[in-house]
Amino acid sequence: MKTNKSVKYRVLLALCRLVRLQRVMELPPDKAQKLFRKAYKGVVIPKLSDEKINIKAEKVVGSTCLWYRYKQGNDRACIYLIGGGMLKYPKPSQAKEVLQIAKKTGVDFVLPYYPLVHTGNTLPDVYEMIYALYKEMLKKYKPENIYILGGSSGANLALGMISYINDKGEGLAMPGKVYAGSPGSLLISDEERRKADKLDKKDVIMSQKATLSVWEGMTGGKKVADYMESLQLGNYTGLKDVYLSFGGDEVFTAAADSIKARLEQYGVHVKMEIEPGMYHCYAVIPLVKDAKPAYRRMIKYIKKR
């Protein structure tokens, strides 16, 4: 299916091809980490203020979490998990964007600066940190009023956290809903690989090779739980509602149907959109007007009770 892309979007795609962004994402983990380590500046939080929202950095098991809390009080909160393959902290621009999302949704937000691979951490460390954050949030918010929003590897974490909660076996109630924008997942079937082979040629950001390289970096090359590798193998017991969004031209879409089917096996209500012609994380990162409608749908989903 062809789409009429805006001029800005066509220019953006051409630029990604010109700089061979897909090749950059395919760099071996040691080279990628070296690049990000060189640019590493630690946690950088921009100056933020709002007449209705208190903004405060707090620590959870040694990691910074930037909170956006409504001054008049609020009974709902959302964890925002950025992507980036555990290579970078949220940018100042992302911290500013979360403030805007909090204002548009009327929901308290928390932005975790979760552990990075080039500071000696691996994926299980991130899960444990987010799990600790969730437990802290349960002291103030009802579980059904806690949401998780993530993009790319952050979306993988958002869905993977449900399996992690079940795996821990401490009996924690599940969050009310999850929005997962372009969640990355390792492929598990020949059908998924055939789809990915076709999408490799369309995706200007990620590829099957890039996915494997990023994954090796996040795990340190060590085996982790199956549900961390492939969302298609997750245990979603207790989860009620999920919104999945995938770009029609991104390689991660190869696993979309399988992830949806797995969620539905556990009785989860799933809304899934696969937007023709769109790029990786288009809904969470609406760089062009073509992605704005999906961004508005994301906001509406988080805002709705």
N, C-alpha and C positions, 0 to 999 in steps of 0.2 A: 504493500500500500504506500503510495506516494503522498507526501505532505508538502504544503506550500510553506517553506521555511522563510522567516524574515531575513532581510538583508544582513542584519547584525548576526543572526544565527549562522548564516552561510559563511560570513567572514570568520566567526569563531571556529567553525569546523575547519576552514582552510588554514587558520593559524595553528590549530592543534596538529594538523597533518604536516605543516611546514616545519614545526619544531620537533616532529616525530615523538609526540608525547607518549604514545603507546610504548615506544622503545625505552623511554626513560623509566616508565613504570615496570618494565621487564628487567631492569638492572638487578644483578645478584644482590642478595640482602646486605652483604658486607659493604658493597659500593654505595647502595642506597643509604645505609645508616651512616656512612662516612660523610655523605653530602649533608644529611640533616644534622649530624653532630656538629659539623662546621658552622651551620647557621643557627645552632641552638642558643637561645638566650634565656632559658628558664621560663618560669611563669611570668607573662607580661599582661597585666590587666589595665585596660585603658581607663581614663577618668570617666566615670559614669554617674549620672544623677537623674532623678525623676521625682516629681512632686507626689506621686502616688505609690512609688515602689522603693523599698529599702534594698540597697545592693551591698552585699557583704561577703568577703572571702572567709571561708572556714576550712578546717582540716578534718579529713576523715582518713584514718589509718595512714597518716603521713602525706596524703595527697590533698591538694587545694581543690575546693569546690566553691564556685561563685554562685551565691544565692541571690535571687530576685524575689523578694517577698512583698506582697501588698501591705501597706501600712495599716489599713483598716482591718486586716485579718483576711484569711482565705482558707477554705476547706479543701482546696485542690492544688496539686503540685505535679510538675512534669520534669523528668530527668532528660536532659538533652545530651546525646552522645554523638560527638563528631566522628567523622571518618579519618582516614589518613594512615591506616595500617600501623598504628602505634608509633608513628615516626615523628609526630609533632603535637604540641599543645594547641588548644584553640587560639586562633589569631585574634588580635584586638577587634578586628572587624566582625568576627563571629560572636564575640562577647557583646558587641553593640547590637548585632542582629537578634540575639536572644532577648534582649531588653524589648525590642520591637515586637517579637512574638509574644512575650508576656503581656504586653499592652494590648495586643490584638485579640488575645484569647481570654484575658482576665484570669489567668492561672499563674500561681507561683511557679518559678522555674529554678532549676539548679544545673549548672554547667560544670561537670567534673573535668579537672585537668588530670586525667588518669595516667598511670605509669607508662613510660615509653621504653621501647626496646633498646635504644642506644644509651639508656641509663641503667642497663642491667636487668631489665624485666622481661617477662614473657606473658603470653595471653592469660594463663591462670591467675597471675597477679592482678590483672585488670578485673577479671571476674570477681575475685575476692574483694577488691576495693569497691566495686559497684554494689556488690551484695551487702557490704557493711553500710554503705550509704542508704540503701533501701531499708535496712533494718532500723536505722536512725529515723528515717522519714515515717516509718510506721508508728513511731511514738507520738507523732502529731497528726498525721493524716490517716484516714481510713484507707485500706488497700484499694478499694474500688475507686477512690478519688486520686490515686497515684497513677500517672501515665509514664510511658517511656517513648521517646522520640529519637530516632537515629538515622544516619545516612551512611551508606557504604559499609565499611567495617564497623561503624557505630550502629548501623541497622542490624548487622550480624550479632553484635553484642546485645542489642535490644531484645531480639527474639531468643538468642542463646541464653539470656539471663533467666528465662522461664524454665528451661531445662536445668539450669544450674540450681535454681531454687528447689526444684523437685529432687535433684541429685543430692543436695545437702541434707535433705530429710528432716529439717527442723520445724516443719509444719507451718511455714510462713504462708499467709494468704497471698494470692496473686494480684498484681497490679490490675487496674481496671481495663486498660487497653494499651496497645502498642501500635505506633506508626513506624513502619520500616521502609525507608526510601532506598531502593537499589541495594538490598542486602547481598553481600558477597557470600558465596558458599562453594565448597569443593563439589565437583560433579560426581555422581554415583552410578550413572547408567549410560549405556550406549546411546539411548535416545537423547539424553541431555548433551552428550558430547557431539552428536550430529548437529543439534541446534547451535551449539557453541561454535562449531566449525564455520557455520554460515555467518554468525554474528561477529566473529573475529574480524571479518572483512569490512564490517560496518562501524564497529566501535573505534573511536579515535582516541580513547583514553585507556581502557583496560583491554586485556586479552586473556586467553587461558594461561599463557606463559607468565604474564604479569601477576595473575591471581596466585599461581603457585609460588612465585618469587616472594610476593608480599606475605603469603601464608608462612613460608619458611622463616621469614624474618620475625613474624609475630610469635611463632612457637619455638624459635631457636633450633628448629629442625627436629624437635622432640615430638613424640606422639602425645596427643591430648585426647580428651573425650570425643567420641564420635559426633556428638551433637555440636561441639565447638567447631568441628571441621565442616560438617554438612547439616544445614538446618533441616534438610529432608529427613533426618534421623532423630529429630528432637522429641522430647517428652513434654507436651504442652498441656498436661493435666491441670485443670483449674483455670486456665486462661479462657476468657469469654469473647474478646473482640480484638481483631487485628485489621489494619489497613496496610496493604502492600502496594508499592508503586515501583514500576520498572520502565526504563526507556526502551522503546522498541528497537533501538539500534545499539543496545549495550549487551555485552557478553553474559552478564549476570542473569539476563532474562531466560537463559537456557534452563535454569532451575526453577523458574517462577511457578509453573504448574505443579511441580513436585512438592514445593514448599507449601503451596496452597492446599494440596491434597492431604499432606501430612497434618497440617493444622486442623483441617476439617475432620480427620479421623478422631481427633480428640474433642470434637464438638465445638470447636472455635468458630464463631461467626467471622467470615473473612470477606472483606471488600478488596478486590485487586484491580488495579488499572495498569495496563501496558500501553503506553502512549506511543503511537507510531512515529518513527523518525526522531524520537527524543534521545538525549544523551544520558550518561551515567549521573545519577543524583539530580536530575533536572528539577524535581519537585522541591527538594530540600535546598538546592542552590539554583534559584531561578535567574540565571545570568542574562536571559533574553526574554522578550515578551511572550514567546512561544511557550515558556514554562510557567508563566504567571498563573494561568488557571489552575494548574496542579498545585501550586503553592497555596492558592486560596482554598482549595479543597483540603489541604493538609491543615491549615489554620482552622477551618470549620470543624474538622474532625476532632482536633484537640479541644476546641472551645465548647463543643456540644456535651452536655451531661448525659 
